[in-house]
């Protein structure tokens, strides 16, 4: 499973998602959309974080822990 967090500098919601994934022992990649704006062509998020699971944008913003677990099948 490949998980990516689309983030921006000083994003408090992004930190919350990172903490949830760390607690679930899920590996993820951080992609700063301000340094990699091309990613927004593929995943057009209007606010961070964007959570991409296996190439599909699943969440924009901070999901509940339960919703995140469901999408991760854990």
N, CA, C and O atoms as a Tripos MOL2 file, in Angstrom:
@<TRIPOS>MOLECULE
protein
  296   295    74     0     0
PROTEIN
NO_CHARGES

@<TRIPOS>ATOM
      1 N           0.8410   -1.1720    0.0000 N.3       1 UNK1
      2 CA          0.0000    0.0000    0.0000 C.3       1 UNK1
      3 C           0.8900    1.2420    0.0000 C.2       1 UNK1
      4 O           1.8800    1.3170    0.7280 O.2       1 UNK1
      5 N           0.5210    2.1970   -0.8200 N.am      2 UNK2
      6 CA          1.2860    3.4380   -0.8930 C.3       2 UNK2
      7 C           0.4060    4.5890   -0.4080 C.2       2 UNK2
      8 O          -0.6770    4.8310   -0.9410 O.2       2 UNK2
      9 N           0.8930    5.2890    0.6100 N.am      3 UNK3
     10 CA          0.1640    6.4110    1.1840 C.3       3 UNK3
     11 C           1.0100    7.6720    1.0140 C.2       3 UNK3
     12 O           2.2040    7.6830    1.3140 O.2       3 UNK3
     13 N           0.3680    8.7280    0.5290 N.am      4 UNK4
     14 CA          1.0410   10.0180    0.3710 C.3       4 UNK4
     15 C           0.2000   11.0850    1.0670 C.2       4 UNK4
     16 O          -1.0290   11.0730    1.0020 O.2       4 UNK4
     17 N           0.8960   12.0060    1.7340 N.am      5 UNK5
     18 CA          0.2190   13.1520    2.3190 C.3       5 UNK5
     19 C           0.6570   14.3750    1.5280 C.2       5 UNK5
     20 O           1.8430   14.7000    1.4670 O.2       5 UNK5
     21 N          -0.3170   15.0490    0.9230 N.am      6 UNK6
     22 CA         -0.0430   16.2870    0.2000 C.3       6 UNK6
     23 C          -0.1200   17.4000    1.2340 C.2       6 UNK6
     24 O          -1.1700   17.6320    1.8330 O.2       6 UNK6
     25 N           0.9910   18.0820    1.4350 N.am      7 UNK7
     26 CA          1.1070   19.0040    2.5480 C.3       7 UNK7
     27 C           1.5500   20.3860    2.1080 C.2       7 UNK7
     28 O           1.9970   20.5820    0.9780 O.2       7 UNK7
     29 N           1.4210   21.3350    3.0090 N.am      8 UNK8
     30 CA          1.9290   22.6890    2.8290 C.3       8 UNK8
     31 C           2.7070   23.0460    4.0890 C.2       8 UNK8
     32 O           2.5050   22.4220    5.1310 O.2       8 UNK8
     33 N           3.5930   24.0370    4.0150 N.am      9 UNK9
     34 CA          4.3620   24.4100    5.2100 C.3       9 UNK9
     35 C           3.4370   24.8300    6.3580 C.2       9 UNK9
     36 O           2.4200   25.4900    6.1410 O.2       9 UNK9
     37 N           3.8010   24.4410    7.5620 N.am     10 UNK10
     38 CA          3.0780   24.8070    8.7900 C.3      10 UNK10
     39 C           1.6260   24.3600    8.7940 C.2      10 UNK10
     40 O           0.7680   25.0500    9.3450 O.2      10 UNK10
     41 N           1.3420   23.2320    8.1950 N.am     11 UNK11
     42 CA         -0.0280   22.7020    8.1120 C.3      11 UNK11
     43 C          -0.3290   21.8890    9.3660 C.2      11 UNK11
     44 O           0.2090   20.7980    9.5490 O.2      11 UNK11
     45 N          -1.1930   22.4260   10.2300 N.am     12 UNK12
     46 CA         -1.5030   21.7220   11.4810 C.3      12 UNK12
     47 C          -2.3050   20.4500   11.2220 C.2      12 UNK12
     48 O          -2.1120   19.4460   11.9080 O.2      12 UNK12
     49 N          -3.2010   20.4840   10.2400 N.am     13 UNK13
     50 CA         -3.9600   19.2910    9.8920 C.3      13 UNK13
     51 C          -3.0630   18.1790    9.3710 C.2      13 UNK13
     52 O          -3.3040   17.0010    9.6310 O.2      13 UNK13
     53 N          -2.0330   18.5600    8.6370 N.am     14 UNK14
     54 CA         -1.0850   17.5830    8.1030 C.3      14 UNK14
     55 C          -0.3840   16.8640    9.2590 C.2      14 UNK14
     56 O          -0.1920   15.6490    9.2200 O.2      14 UNK14
     57 N          -0.0080   17.6260   10.2800 N.am     15 UNK15
     58 CA          0.6560   17.0390   11.4450 C.3      15 UNK15
     59 C          -0.2710   16.0420   12.1480 C.2      15 UNK15
     60 O           0.1830   15.0030   12.6270 O.2      15 UNK15
     61 N          -1.5600   16.3560   12.2080 N.am     16 UNK16
     62 CA         -2.5280   15.4400   12.8340 C.3      16 UNK16
     63 C          -2.5970   14.1250   12.0580 C.2      16 UNK16
     64 O          -2.6200   13.0450   12.6480 O.2      16 UNK16
     65 N          -2.6290   14.2330   10.7270 N.am     17 UNK17
     66 CA         -2.7000   13.0260    9.8930 C.3      17 UNK17
     67 C          -1.4120   12.2100   10.0340 C.2      17 UNK17
     68 O          -1.4580   10.9830   10.1270 O.2      17 UNK17
     69 N          -0.2630   12.8940   10.0490 N.am     18 UNK18
     70 CA          1.0120   12.1940   10.2290 C.3      18 UNK18
     71 C           1.0100   11.4290   11.5490 C.2      18 UNK18
     72 O           1.4390   10.2760   11.6020 O.2      18 UNK18
     73 N           0.5280   12.0700   12.6120 N.am     19 UNK19
     74 CA          0.4980   11.4290   13.9300 C.3      19 UNK19
     75 C          -0.4000   10.1950   13.9060 C.2      19 UNK19
     76 O          -0.0350    9.1510   14.4460 O.2      19 UNK19
     77 N          -1.5840   10.3120   13.2770 N.am     20 UNK20
     78 CA         -2.4830    9.1560   13.1960 C.3      20 UNK20
     79 C          -1.8240    7.9970   12.4610 C.2      20 UNK20
     80 O          -1.8850    6.8520   12.9110 O.2      20 UNK20
     81 N          -1.1930    8.2980   11.3280 N.am     21 UNK21
     82 CA         -0.5490    7.2430   10.5470 C.3      21 UNK21
     83 C           0.6260    6.6370   11.3000 C.2      21 UNK21
     84 O           0.8470    5.4270   11.2380 O.2      21 UNK21
     85 N           1.3870    7.4780   12.0180 N.am     22 UNK22
     86 CA          2.5020    6.9640   12.8250 C.3      22 UNK22
     87 C           1.9800    6.0030   13.8890 C.2      22 UNK22
     88 O           2.5560    4.9370   14.1080 O.2      22 UNK22
     89 N           0.8870    6.3850   14.5470 N.am     23 UNK23
     90 CA          0.3110    5.5350   15.5890 C.3      23 UNK23
     91 C          -0.2080    4.2170   15.0190 C.2      23 UNK23
     92 O          -0.2070    3.1950   15.7040 O.2      23 UNK23
     93 N          -0.6530    4.2460   13.7600 N.am     24 UNK24
     94 CA         -1.1450    3.0260   13.1010 C.3      24 UNK24
     95 C           0.0030    2.2390   12.4620 C.2      24 UNK24
     96 O          -0.2200    1.1780   11.8780 O.2      24 UNK24
     97 N           1.2110    2.7490   12.5700 N.am     25 UNK25
     98 CA          2.4060    2.1130   11.9740 C.3      25 UNK25
     99 C           2.2920    1.9880   10.4610 C.2      25 UNK25
    100 O           2.6990    0.9850    9.8740 O.2      25 UNK25
    101 N           1.7220    3.0360    9.8300 N.am     26 UNK26
    102 CA          1.5730    3.0810    8.3760 C.3      26 UNK26
    103 C           2.6630    3.9920    7.8100 C.2      26 UNK26
    104 O           2.8080    5.1380    8.2370 O.2      26 UNK26
    105 N           3.4180    3.4810    6.8580 N.am     27 UNK27
    106 CA          4.4490    4.3060    6.2060 C.3      27 UNK27
    107 C           3.7800    5.2180    5.1840 C.2      27 UNK27
    108 O           2.7830    4.8490    4.5640 O.2      27 UNK27
    109 N           4.3400    6.4080    5.0200 N.am     28 UNK28
    110 CA          3.7750    7.3720    4.0820 C.3      28 UNK28
    111 C           4.8750    8.2780    3.5530 C.2      28 UNK28
    112 O           5.9550    8.3800    4.1360 O.2      28 UNK28
    113 N           4.5810    8.9260    2.4460 N.am     29 UNK29
    114 CA          5.4770    9.9230    1.8660 C.3      29 UNK29
    115 C           4.8240   11.2810    2.0280 C.2      29 UNK29
    116 O           3.6140   11.4220    1.8470 O.2      29 UNK29
    117 N           5.6220   12.2780    2.3680 N.am     30 UNK30
    118 CA          5.1350   13.6540    2.4340 C.3      30 UNK30
    119 C           5.4800   14.3450    1.1270 C.2      30 UNK30
    120 O           6.6170   14.2680    0.6620 O.2      30 UNK30
    121 N           4.5140   15.0110    0.5390 N.am     31 UNK31
    122 CA          4.7540   15.7680   -0.6900 C.3      31 UNK31
    123 C           4.3210   17.2070   -0.4350 C.2      31 UNK31
    124 O           3.1370   17.4900   -0.2590 O.2      31 UNK31
    125 N           5.2920   18.1030   -0.4170 N.am     32 UNK32
    126 CA          5.0090   19.5250   -0.2190 C.3      32 UNK32
    127 C           4.5330   20.1000   -1.5480 C.2      32 UNK32
    128 O           5.3120   20.2110   -2.4950 O.2      32 UNK32
    129 N           3.2480   20.4660   -1.6170 N.am     33 UNK33
    130 CA          2.6930   20.9410   -2.8890 C.3      33 UNK33
    131 C           3.2350   22.3090   -3.2870 C.2      33 UNK33
    132 O           3.1330   22.6950   -4.4510 O.2      33 UNK33
    133 N           3.8160   23.0530   -2.3320 N.am     34 UNK34
    134 CA          4.4040   24.3420   -2.6990 C.3      34 UNK34
    135 C           5.7290   24.1460   -3.4280 C.2      34 UNK34
    136 O           6.1550   25.0110   -4.1940 O.2      34 UNK34
    137 N           6.3850   23.0010   -3.1900 N.am     35 UNK35
    138 CA          7.6460   22.6990   -3.8770 C.3      35 UNK35
    139 C           7.4280   21.7960   -5.0810 C.2      35 UNK35
    140 O           8.3200   21.6400   -5.9150 O.2      35 UNK35
    141 N           6.2450   21.2030   -5.1720 N.am     36 UNK36
    142 CA          5.9300   20.2690   -6.2530 C.3      36 UNK36
    143 C           4.5190   20.5730   -6.7730 C.2      36 UNK36
    144 O           3.6250   19.7330   -6.6650 O.2      36 UNK36
    145 N           4.3160   21.7780   -7.3410 N.am     37 UNK37
    146 CA          2.9640   22.1710   -7.7590 C.3      37 UNK37
    147 C           2.3660   21.2900   -8.8540 C.2      37 UNK37
    148 O           1.1470   21.2780   -9.0260 O.2      37 UNK37
    149 N           3.1850   20.5580   -9.5940 N.am     38 UNK38
    150 CA          2.6700   19.6710  -10.6430 C.3      38 UNK38
    151 C           1.7360   18.6030  -10.0690 C.2      38 UNK38
    152 O           0.8240   18.1340  -10.7510 O.2      38 UNK38
    153 N           1.9690   18.2260   -8.8190 N.am     39 UNK39
    154 CA          1.1300   17.1920   -8.1990 C.3      39 UNK39
    155 C          -0.3260   17.6580   -8.1170 C.2      39 UNK39
    156 O          -1.2460   16.8400   -8.0900 O.2      39 UNK39
    157 N          -0.5270   18.9760   -8.0770 N.am     40 UNK40
    158 CA         -1.8920   19.5110   -8.0020 C.3      40 UNK40
    159 C          -2.6670   19.3110   -9.2930 C.2      40 UNK40
    160 O          -3.8970   19.3610   -9.2970 O.2      40 UNK40
    161 N          -1.9520   19.0830  -10.3920 N.am     41 UNK41
    162 CA         -2.6280   18.7690  -11.6510 C.3      41 UNK41
    163 C          -3.2780   17.3870  -11.5640 C.2      41 UNK41
    164 O          -4.3530   17.1580  -12.1190 O.2      41 UNK41
    165 N          -2.6140   16.4780  -10.8650 N.am     42 UNK42
    166 CA         -3.1410   15.1190  -10.7110 C.3      42 UNK42
    167 C          -4.1510   15.0360   -9.5660 C.2      42 UNK42
    168 O          -5.1760   14.3640   -9.6700 O.2      42 UNK42
    169 N          -3.8370   15.7380   -8.4670 N.am     43 UNK43
    170 CA         -4.6980   15.7240   -7.2770 C.3      43 UNK43
    171 C          -5.0470   17.1700   -6.9180 C.2      43 UNK43
    172 O          -4.3490   17.7860   -6.1130 O.2      43 UNK43
    173 N          -6.1050   17.7130   -7.4960 N.am     44 UNK44
    174 CA         -6.4310   19.1360   -7.2990 C.3      44 UNK44
    175 C          -7.0830   19.4110   -5.9340 C.2      44 UNK44
    176 O          -8.3040   19.5230   -5.8250 O.2      44 UNK44
    177 N          -6.2490   19.5160   -4.9100 N.am     45 UNK45
    178 CA         -6.7840   19.8220   -3.5830 C.3      45 UNK45
    179 C          -6.8480   21.3320   -3.4020 C.2      45 UNK45
    180 O          -5.9990   22.0620   -3.9150 O.2      45 UNK45
    181 N          -7.8480   21.7950   -2.6770 N.am     46 UNK46
    182 CA         -7.9860   23.2220   -2.3930 C.3      46 UNK46
    183 C          -7.4680   23.5630   -1.0060 C.2      46 UNK46
    184 O          -7.1680   24.7210   -0.7150 O.2      46 UNK46
    185 N          -7.3640   22.5520   -0.1530 N.am     47 UNK47
    186 CA         -6.7860   22.7630    1.1680 C.3      47 UNK47
    187 C          -6.0220   21.5070    1.5610 C.2      47 UNK47
    188 O          -6.3390   20.4010    1.1240 O.2      47 UNK47
    189 N          -5.0160   21.7060    2.3890 N.am     48 UNK48
    190 CA         -4.1910   20.5880    2.8400 C.3      48 UNK48
    191 C          -4.7260   20.0970    4.1870 C.2      48 UNK48
    192 O          -5.3510   20.8690    4.9150 O.2      48 UNK48
    193 N          -4.4980   18.8620    4.5210 N.am     49 UNK49
    194 CA         -3.7850   17.8530    3.7430 C.3      49 UNK49
    195 C          -4.6880   17.1500    2.7350 C.2      49 UNK49
    196 O          -5.9100   17.0980    2.8740 O.2      49 UNK49
    197 N          -4.0360   16.6230    1.7320 N.am     50 UNK50
    198 CA         -4.6990   15.6880    0.8370 C.3      50 UNK50
    199 C          -4.0930   14.3280    1.1440 C.2      50 UNK50
    200 O          -2.8800   14.2180    1.3220 O.2      50 UNK50
    201 N          -4.9120   13.3020    1.2080 N.am     51 UNK51
    202 CA         -4.3920   11.9680    1.5060 C.3      51 UNK51
    203 C          -4.6570   11.0810    0.3040 C.2      51 UNK51
    204 O          -5.8020   10.8530   -0.0860 O.2      51 UNK51
    205 N          -3.5680   10.5850   -0.2750 N.am     52 UNK52
    206 CA         -3.6250    9.7380   -1.4620 C.3      52 UNK52
    207 C          -3.2590    8.3150   -1.0420 C.2      52 UNK52
    208 O          -2.1980    8.0810   -0.4640 O.2      52 UNK52
    209 N          -4.1520    7.3710   -1.3410 N.am     53 UNK53
    210 CA         -3.9030    5.9720   -1.0130 C.3      53 UNK53
    211 C          -3.9360    5.1830   -2.3120 C.2      53 UNK53
    212 O          -4.9430    5.1550   -3.0180 O.2      53 UNK53
    213 N          -2.8100    4.5410   -2.6100 N.am     54 UNK54
    214 CA         -2.6770    3.7380   -3.8400 C.3      54 UNK54
    215 C          -3.0790    4.5220   -5.0860 C.2      54 UNK54
    216 O          -3.7820    4.0090   -5.9570 O.2      54 UNK54
    217 N          -2.6240    5.7740   -5.1590 N.am     55 UNK55
    218 CA         -2.8310    6.5770   -6.3580 C.3      55 UNK55
    219 C          -4.1810    7.2600   -6.4590 C.2      55 UNK55
    220 O          -4.4680    7.9000   -7.4700 O.2      55 UNK55
    221 N          -5.0210    7.1400   -5.4330 N.am     56 UNK56
    222 CA         -6.3510    7.7520   -5.4710 C.3      56 UNK56
    223 C          -6.4830    8.7460   -4.3210 C.2      56 UNK56
    224 O          -6.2030    8.4180   -3.1680 O.2      56 UNK56
    225 N          -6.9120    9.9610   -4.6490 N.am     57 UNK57
    226 CA         -7.1400   10.9670   -3.6160 C.3      57 UNK57
    227 C          -8.3560   10.5350   -2.8010 C.2      57 UNK57
    228 O          -9.4790   10.5340   -3.3060 O.2      57 UNK57
    229 N          -8.1320   10.1710   -1.5470 N.am     58 UNK58
    230 CA         -9.2050    9.6470   -0.7000 C.3      58 UNK58
    231 C          -9.7830   10.6980    0.2450 C.2      58 UNK58
    232 O         -10.9720   10.6630    0.5600 O.2      58 UNK58
    233 N          -8.9460   11.6320    0.6970 N.am     59 UNK59
    234 CA         -9.4010   12.6430    1.6470 C.3      59 UNK59
    235 C          -8.7780   13.9950    1.3450 C.2      59 UNK59
    236 O          -7.6270   14.0830    0.9180 O.2      59 UNK59
    237 N          -9.5450   15.0360    1.5710 N.am     60 UNK60
    238 CA         -9.0220   16.4010    1.6160 C.3      60 UNK60
    239 C          -9.3940   16.9070    2.9970 C.2      60 UNK60
    240 O         -10.5620   16.8900    3.3830 O.2      60 UNK60
    241 N          -8.3920   17.3560    3.7380 N.am     61 UNK61
    242 CA         -8.6380   17.7280    5.1240 C.3      61 UNK61
    243 C          -8.3400   16.5410    6.0250 C.2      61 UNK61
    244 O          -7.8770   15.4970    5.5650 O.2      61 UNK61
    245 N          -8.6090   16.7120    7.3100 N.am     62 UNK62
    246 CA         -8.2910   15.6730    8.2890 C.3      62 UNK62
    247 C          -9.4940   14.7400    8.4620 C.2      62 UNK62
    248 O         -10.5540   15.1660    8.9180 O.2      62 UNK62
    249 N          -9.3230   13.4700    8.0960 N.am     63 UNK63
    250 CA        -10.4270   12.5250    8.2770 C.3      63 UNK63
    251 C         -10.5010   12.0550    9.7280 C.2      63 UNK63
    252 O          -9.5650   12.2510   10.5020 O.2      63 UNK63
    253 N         -11.6060   11.4440   10.0810 N.am     64 UNK64
    254 CA        -11.6680   10.8170   11.4020 C.3      64 UNK64
    255 C         -10.7560    9.6000   11.3810 C.2      64 UNK64
    256 O         -10.4670    9.0390   10.3240 O.2      64 UNK64
    257 N         -10.3150    9.2090   12.5500 N.am     65 UNK65
    258 CA         -9.4430    8.0270   12.6610 C.3      65 UNK65
    259 C         -10.1540    6.8050   12.0760 C.2      65 UNK65
    260 O          -9.5330    5.9930   11.3900 O.2      65 UNK65
    261 N         -11.4680    6.6740   12.3490 N.am     66 UNK66
    262 CA        -12.2230    5.5130   11.8560 C.3      66 UNK66
    263 C         -12.3130    5.5090   10.3320 C.2      66 UNK66
    264 O         -12.1430    4.4640    9.7030 O.2      66 UNK66
    265 N         -12.5810    6.6770    9.7350 N.am     67 UNK67
    266 CA        -12.6510    6.7420    8.2660 C.3      67 UNK67
    267 C         -11.3070    6.3960    7.6450 C.2      67 UNK67
    268 O         -11.2430    5.7060    6.6280 O.2      67 UNK67
    269 N         -10.2340    6.8780    8.2600 N.am     68 UNK68
    270 CA         -8.8950    6.5930    7.7470 C.3      68 UNK68
    271 C          -8.6080    5.1010    7.8410 C.2      68 UNK68
    272 O          -8.0840    4.5070    6.8980 O.2      68 UNK68
    273 N          -8.9470    4.4960    8.9700 N.am     69 UNK69
    274 CA         -8.7260    3.0540    9.1370 C.3      69 UNK69
    275 C          -9.4990    2.2570    8.0850 C.2      69 UNK69
    276 O          -8.9810    1.2840    7.5390 O.2      69 UNK69
    277 N         -10.7380    2.6690    7.8020 N.am     70 UNK70
    278 CA        -11.5450    1.9530    6.8050 C.3      70 UNK70
    279 C         -10.8600    1.9940    5.4400 C.2      70 UNK70
    280 O         -10.7720    0.9740    4.7560 O.2      70 UNK70
    281 N         -10.3780    3.1670    5.0490 N.am     71 UNK71
    282 CA         -9.7260    3.2970    3.7390 C.3      71 UNK71
    283 C          -8.4220    2.5040    3.6820 C.2      71 UNK71
    284 O          -8.0130    2.0410    2.6170 O.2      71 UNK71
    285 N          -7.7750    2.3510    4.8390 N.am     72 UNK72
    286 CA         -6.5020    1.6080    4.9030 C.3      72 UNK72
    287 C          -6.7360    0.1230    5.1330 C.2      72 UNK72
    288 O          -5.7880   -0.6630    5.1520 O.2      72 UNK72
    289 N          -7.9990   -0.2660    5.3100 N.am     73 UNK73
    290 CA         -8.3440   -1.6670    5.5740 C.3      73 UNK73
    291 C          -7.6630   -2.2110    6.8220 C.2      73 UNK73
    292 O          -7.1240   -3.3180    6.8150 O.2      73 UNK73
    293 N          -7.6940   -1.4150    7.9030 N.am     74 UNK74
    294 CA         -7.1400   -1.9080    9.1790 C.3      74 UNK74
    295 C          -8.1700   -1.7380   10.2880 C.2      74 UNK74
    296 O          -7.9040   -2.0900   11.4370 O.2      74 UNK74
@<TRIPOS>BOND
     1     1     2 1
     2     2     3 1
     3     3     4 2
     4     3     5 am
     5     5     6 1
     6     6     7 1
     7     7     8 2
     8     7     9 am
     9     9    10 1
    10    10    11 1
    11    11    12 2
    12    11    13 am
    13    13    14 1
    14    14    15 1
    15    15    16 2
    16    15    17 am
    17    17    18 1
    18    18    19 1
    19    19    20 2
    20    19    21 am
    21    21    22 1
    22    22    23 1
    23    23    24 2
    24    23    25 am
    25    25    26 1
    26    26    27 1
    27    27    28 2
    28    27    29 am
    29    29    30 1
    30    30    31 1
    31    31    32 2
    32    31    33 am
    33    33    34 1
    34    34    35 1
    35    35    36 2
    36    35    37 am
    37    37    38 1
    38    38    39 1
    39    39    40 2
    40    39    41 am
    41    41    42 1
    42    42    43 1
    43    43    44 2
    44    43    45 am
    45    45    46 1
    46    46    47 1
    47    47    48 2
    48    47    49 am
    49    49    50 1
    50    50    51 1
    51    51    52 2
    52    51    53 am
    53    53    54 1
    54    54    55 1
    55    55    56 2
    56    55    57 am
    57    57    58 1
    58    58    59 1
    59    59    60 2
    60    59    61 am
    61    61    62 1
    62    62    63 1
    63    63    64 2
    64    63    65 am
    65    65    66 1
    66    66    67 1
    67    67    68 2
    68    67    69 am
    69    69    70 1
    70    70    71 1
    71    71    72 2
    72    71    73 am
    73    73    74 1
    74    74    75 1
    75    75    76 2
    76    75    77 am
    77    77    78 1
    78    78    79 1
    79    79    80 2
    80    79    81 am
    81    81    82 1
    82    82    83 1
    83    83    84 2
    84    83    85 am
    85    85    86 1
    86    86    87 1
    87    87    88 2
    88    87    89 am
    89    89    90 1
    90    90    91 1
    91    91    92 2
    92    91    93 am
    93    93    94 1
    94    94    95 1
    95    95    96 2
    96    95    97 am
    97    97    98 1
    98    98    99 1
    99    99   100 2
   100    99   101 am
   101   101   102 1
   102   102   103 1
   103   103   104 2
   104   103   105 am
   105   105   106 1
   106   106   107 1
   107   107   108 2
   108   107   109 am
   109   109   110 1
   110   110   111 1
   111   111   112 2
   112   111   113 am
   113   113   114 1
   114   114   115 1
   115   115   116 2
   116   115   117 am
   117   117   118 1
   118   118   119 1
   119   119   120 2
   120   119   121 am
   121   121   122 1
   122   122   123 1
   123   123   124 2
   124   123   125 am
   125   125   126 1
   126   126   127 1
   127   127   128 2
   128   127   129 am
   129   129   130 1
   130   130   131 1
   131   131   132 2
   132   131   133 am
   133   133   134 1
   134   134   135 1
   135   135   136 2
   136   135   137 am
   137   137   138 1
   138   138   139 1
   139   139   140 2
   140   139   141 am
   141   141   142 1
   142   142   143 1
   143   143   144 2
   144   143   145 am
   145   145   146 1
   146   146   147 1
   147   147   148 2
   148   147   149 am
   149   149   150 1
   150   150   151 1
   151   151   152 2
   152   151   153 am
   153   153   154 1
   154   154   155 1
   155   155   156 2
   156   155   157 am
   157   157   158 1
   158   158   159 1
   159   159   160 2
   160   159   161 am
   161   161   162 1
   162   162   163 1
   163   163   164 2
   164   163   165 am
   165   165   166 1
   166   166   167 1
   167   167   168 2
   168   167   169 am
   169   169   170 1
   170   170   171 1
   171   171   172 2
   172   171   173 am
   173   173   174 1
   174   174   175 1
   175   175   176 2
   176   175   177 am
   177   177   178 1
   178   178   179 1
   179   179   180 2
   180   179   181 am
   181   181   182 1
   182   182   183 1
   183   183   184 2
   184   183   185 am
   185   185   186 1
   186   186   187 1
   187   187   188 2
   188   187   189 am
   189   189   190 1
   190   190   191 1
   191   191   192 2
   192   191   193 am
   193   193   194 1
   194   194   195 1
   195   195   196 2
   196   195   197 am
   197   197   198 1
   198   198   199 1
   199   199   200 2
   200   199   201 am
   201   201   202 1
   202   202   203 1
   203   203   204 2
   204   203   205 am
   205   205   206 1
   206   206   207 1
   207   207   208 2
   208   207   209 am
   209   209   210 1
   210   210   211 1
   211   211   212 2
   212   211   213 am
   213   213   214 1
   214   214   215 1
   215   215   216 2
   216   215   217 am
   217   217   218 1
   218   218   219 1
   219   219   220 2
   220   219   221 am
   221   221   222 1
   222   222   223 1
   223   223   224 2
   224   223   225 am
   225   225   226 1
   226   226   227 1
   227   227   228 2
   228   227   229 am
   229   229   230 1
   230   230   231 1
   231   231   232 2
   232   231   233 am
   233   233   234 1
   234   234   235 1
   235   235   236 2
   236   235   237 am
   237   237   238 1
   238   238   239 1
   239   239   240 2
   240   239   241 am
   241   241   242 1
   242   242   243 1
   243   243   244 2
   244   243   245 am
   245   245   246 1
   246   246   247 1
   247   247   248 2
   248   247   249 am
   249   249   250 1
   250   250   251 1
   251   251   252 2
   252   251   253 am
   253   253   254 1
   254   254   255 1
   255   255   256 2
   256   255   257 am
   257   257   258 1
   258   258   259 1
   259   259   260 2
   260   259   261 am
   261   261   262 1
   262   262   263 1
   263   263   264 2
   264   263   265 am
   265   265   266 1
   266   266   267 1
   267   267   268 2
   268   267   269 am
   269   269   270 1
   270   270   271 1
   271   271   272 2
   272   271   273 am
   273   273   274 1
   274   274   275 1
   275   275   276 2
   276   275   277 am
   277   277   278 1
   278   278   279 1
   279   279   280 2
   280   279   281 am
   281   281   282 1
   282   282   283 1
   283   283   284 2
   284   283   285 am
   285   285   286 1
   286   286   287 1
   287   287   288 2
   288   287   289 am
   289   289   290 1
   290   290   291 1
   291   291   292 2
   292   291   293 am
   293   293   294 1
   294   294   295 1
   295   295   296 2
@<TRIPOS>SUBSTRUCTURE
     1 UNK1         2 RESIDUE 1 A UNK
     2 UNK2         6 RESIDUE 1 A UNK
     3 UNK3        10 RESIDUE 1 A UNK
     4 UNK4        14 RESIDUE 1 A UNK
     5 UNK5        18 RESIDUE 1 A UNK
     6 UNK6        22 RESIDUE 1 A UNK
     7 UNK7        26 RESIDUE 1 A UNK
     8 UNK8        30 RESIDUE 1 A UNK
     9 UNK9        34 RESIDUE 1 A UNK
    10 UNK10       38 RESIDUE 1 A UNK
    11 UNK11       42 RESIDUE 1 A UNK
    12 UNK12       46 RESIDUE 1 A UNK
    13 UNK13       50 RESIDUE 1 A UNK
    14 UNK14       54 RESIDUE 1 A UNK
    15 UNK15       58 RESIDUE 1 A UNK
    16 UNK16       62 RESIDUE 1 A UNK
    17 UNK17       66 RESIDUE 1 A UNK
    18 UNK18       70 RESIDUE 1 A UNK
    19 UNK19       74 RESIDUE 1 A UNK
    20 UNK20       78 RESIDUE 1 A UNK
    21 UNK21       82 RESIDUE 1 A UNK
    22 UNK22       86 RESIDUE 1 A UNK
    23 UNK23       90 RESIDUE 1 A UNK
    24 UNK24       94 RESIDUE 1 A UNK
    25 UNK25       98 RESIDUE 1 A UNK
    26 UNK26      102 RESIDUE 1 A UNK
    27 UNK27      106 RESIDUE 1 A UNK
    28 UNK28      110 RESIDUE 1 A UNK
    29 UNK29      114 RESIDUE 1 A UNK
    30 UNK30      118 RESIDUE 1 A UNK
    31 UNK31      122 RESIDUE 1 A UNK
    32 UNK32      126 RESIDUE 1 A UNK
    33 UNK33      130 RESIDUE 1 A UNK
    34 UNK34      134 RESIDUE 1 A UNK
    35 UNK35      138 RESIDUE 1 A UNK
    36 UNK36      142 RESIDUE 1 A UNK
    37 UNK37      146 RESIDUE 1 A UNK
    38 UNK38      150 RESIDUE 1 A UNK
    39 UNK39      154 RESIDUE 1 A UNK
    40 UNK40      158 RESIDUE 1 A UNK
    41 UNK41      162 RESIDUE 1 A UNK
    42 UNK42      166 RESIDUE 1 A UNK
    43 UNK43      170 RESIDUE 1 A UNK
    44 UNK44      174 RESIDUE 1 A UNK
    45 UNK45      178 RESIDUE 1 A UNK
    46 UNK46      182 RESIDUE 1 A UNK
    47 UNK47      186 RESIDUE 1 A UNK
    48 UNK48      190 RESIDUE 1 A UNK
    49 UNK49      194 RESIDUE 1 A UNK
    50 UNK50      198 RESIDUE 1 A UNK
    51 UNK51      202 RESIDUE 1 A UNK
    52 UNK52      206 RESIDUE 1 A UNK
    53 UNK53      210 RESIDUE 1 A UNK
    54 UNK54      214 RESIDUE 1 A UNK
    55 UNK55      218 RESIDUE 1 A UNK
    56 UNK56      222 RESIDUE 1 A UNK
    57 UNK57      226 RESIDUE 1 A UNK
    58 UNK58      230 RESIDUE 1 A UNK
    59 UNK59      234 RESIDUE 1 A UNK
    60 UNK60      238 RESIDUE 1 A UNK
    61 UNK61      242 RESIDUE 1 A UNK
    62 UNK62      246 RESIDUE 1 A UNK
    63 UNK63      250 RESIDUE 1 A UNK
    64 UNK64      254 RESIDUE 1 A UNK
    65 UNK65      258 RESIDUE 1 A UNK
    66 UNK66      262 RESIDUE 1 A UNK
    67 UNK67      266 RESIDUE 1 A UNK
    68 UNK68      270 RESIDUE 1 A UNK
    69 UNK69      274 RESIDUE 1 A UNK
    70 UNK70      278 RESIDUE 1 A UNK
    71 UNK71      282 RESIDUE 1 A UNK
    72 UNK72      286 RESIDUE 1 A UNK
    73 UNK73      290 RESIDUE 1 A UNK
    74 UNK74      294 RESIDUE 1 A UNK
